[in-house]
Amino acid sequence: MQVHLPDCIASCKMGSLWSFQFWTGELPYWENEWSQHAAVVVGMTESTILLNDPVFKPAPIGISLGDFDLAWLAQDETFAVITPA
């Protein structure tokens, strides 16, 4: 299934959370430390993804769409949707 990030953010606004799996080495705030990891997308602008990453405080962390795409693509664009009961 192909997912478009704007759809993700629209879904987040309706109460769903999207968790993405990625390689940390593609994200600047990980400073080239390579590991499989997951974080929750909590927002998006035209050029930035906002993540809640359980390893780092404070939250959210803003990263460029390009950096996020590279990290996410390295994990075959794996994601999970968490919805309220």
KEKE-3310 file (N, C-alpha, C; in steps of 0.2 Angstrom, whole numbers, plus 5000, padded with zeros to 4 digits):
npx = (5004:5003:5007:5003:5010:5003:4990:4992:4994:4982:4974:4980:4975:4962:4962:4970:4986:5001:5014:5031:5043:5061:5078:5089:5101:5099:5094:5097:5097:5101:5114:5122:5121:5118:5103:5089:5073:5058:5046:5033:5023:5018:5014:5015:5022:5023:5037:5042:5043:5035:5041:5038:5050:5054:5067:5073:5072:5067:5050:5039:5051:5058:5060:5067:5057:5064:5075:5067:5060:5071:5076:5064:5062:5072:5068:5058:5047:5039:5025:5013:4996:4988:4973:4960:4950)
npy = (4994:5011:5026:5042:5056:5069:5063:5055:5065:5072:5061:5060:5072:5068:5060:5048:5040:5039:5028:5027:5017:5017:5020:5027:5033:5042:5053:5069:5073:5061:5060:5052:5039:5023:5013:5003:5010:5017:5030:5042:5051:5068:5079:5090:5101:5111:5108:5101:5087:5083:5074:5063:5056:5043:5042:5055:5071:5088:5086:5090:5084:5093:5088:5088:5085:5078:5072:5064:5056:5049:5041:5034:5027:5018:5008:5002:5009:5007:5007:5010:5012:5019:5019:5027:5018)
npz = (5000:4996:5004:5007:5013:5017:5018:5029:5039:5039:5044:5057:5062:5064:5075:5074:5075:5067:5066:5061:5053:5052:5046:5057:5053:5042:5047:5053:5067:5073:5071:5062:5068:5066:5066:5067:5069:5077:5076:5080:5070:5072:5066:5052:5040:5024:5021:5032:5043:5059:5072:5086:5095:5104:5110:5111:5119:5119:5113:5099:5086:5073:5056:5039:5025:5015:5022:5030:5021:5015:5026:5029:5017:5017:5025:5017:5017:5029:5040:5053:5058:5072:5080:5089:5101)
capx = (5000:5007:5004:5005:5011:4997:4985:4994:4993:4974:4972:4982:4970:4956:4963:4974:4993:5005:5021:5035:5049:5066:5085:5091:5107:5097:5091:5102:5098:5104:5121:5125:5121:5113:5099:5082:5070:5052:5044:5027:5022:5012:5012:5018:5021:5025:5044:5045:5039:5036:5041:5039:5054:5055:5074:5075:5067:5060:5046:5042:5057:5056:5065:5065:5054:5069:5078:5062:5059:5077:5076:5058:5063:5077:5064:5053:5041:5035:5021:5007:4991:4985:4967:4957:4945)
capy = (5000:5017:5031:5049:5060:5073:5059:5054:5071:5073:5056:5062:5077:5065:5056:5042:5041:5035:5026:5025:5013:5020:5020:5033:5037:5047:5059:5073:5073:5055:5061:5046:5033:5019:5009:5003:5013:5019:5036:5044:5058:5071:5085:5091:5107:5109:5106:5098:5082:5083:5068:5062:5051:5041:5043:5062:5076:5088:5084:5086:5086:5094:5086:5090:5080:5074:5067:5059:5051:5044:5036:5029:5023:5013:5003:5000:5013:5003:5011:5007:5017:5018:5023:5026:5012)
capz = (5000:4995:5008:5005:5020:5018:5021:5036:5044:5040:5048:5063:5065:5066:5081:5072:5075:5062:5068:5055:5055:5048:5048:5060:5050:5038:5051:5056:5074:5076:5070:5059:5072:5062:5069:5065:5074:5075:5079:5079:5066:5075:5062:5045:5036:5017:5021:5038:5047:5066:5075:5093:5095:5111:5112:5112:5122:5119:5107:5093:5083:5066:5051:5032:5021:5011:5026:5032:5015:5014:5032:5028:5011:5018:5028:5013:5019:5034:5045:5057:5060:5078:5080:5096:5101)
cpx = (5004:5003:5007:5005:5005:4991:4986:4992:4986:4972:4974:4977:4964:4957:4968:4981:4996:5012:5025:5041:5055:5073:5087:5097:5105:5095:5096:5103:5100:5112:5125:5125:5116:5110:5092:5078:5063:5050:5037:5026:5016:5011:5016:5017:5023:5032:5046:5040:5040:5035:5041:5043:5056:5062:5076:5069:5070:5057:5041:5048:5055:5062:5063:5062:5059:5073:5073:5061:5065:5077:5070:5059:5067:5074:5058:5046:5036:5031:5016:5003:4988:4979:4964:4951:4938)
cpy = (5006:5022:5037:5053:5065:5069:5057:5059:5072:5068:5058:5067:5074:5060:5050:5045:5037:5034:5024:5022:5016:5019:5027:5037:5042:5053:5063:5073:5067:5055:5055:5040:5029:5013:5008:5006:5015:5026:5038:5051:5061:5078:5086:5098:5106:5107:5102:5093:5083:5077:5068:5056:5049:5042:5050:5066:5082:5086:5089:5088:5087:5092:5088:5084:5075:5070:5062:5053:5046:5039:5031:5024:5017:5007:5001:5003:5010:5008:5007:5013:5015:5022:5022:5021:5015)
cpz = (5000:5000:5006:5012:5021:5021:5028:5041:5044:5044:5056:5066:5067:5072:5080:5073:5070:5065:5062:5057:5050:5050:5051:5057:5045:5041:5054:5063:5077:5075:5068:5063:5068:5066:5066:5071:5072:5079:5077:5075:5069:5071:5056:5043:5029:5017:5027:5041:5054:5069:5083:5093:5102:5114:5114:5115:5120:5113:5105:5090:5075:5061:5044:5029:5018:5016:5029:5027:5014:5020:5031:5023:5013:5022:5024:5015:5024:5039:5048:5058:5067:5079:5087:5095:5100)
residu = (MET:GLN:VAL:HIS:LEU:PRO:ASP:CYS:ILE:ALA:SER:CYS:LYS:MET:GLY:SER:LEU:TRP:SER:PHE:GLN:PHE:TRP:THR:GLY:GLU:LEU:PRO:TYR:TRP:GLU:ASN:GLU:TRP:SER:GLN:HIS:ALA:ALA:VAL:VAL:VAL:GLY:MET:THR:GLU:SER:THR:ILE:LEU:LEU:ASN:ASP:PRO:VAL:PHE:LYS:PRO:ALA:PRO:ILE:GLY:ILE:SER:LEU:GLY:ASP:PHE:ASP:LEU:ALA:TRP:LEU:ALA:GLN:ASP:GLU:THR:PHE:ALA:VAL:ILE:THR:PRO:ALA)
# end
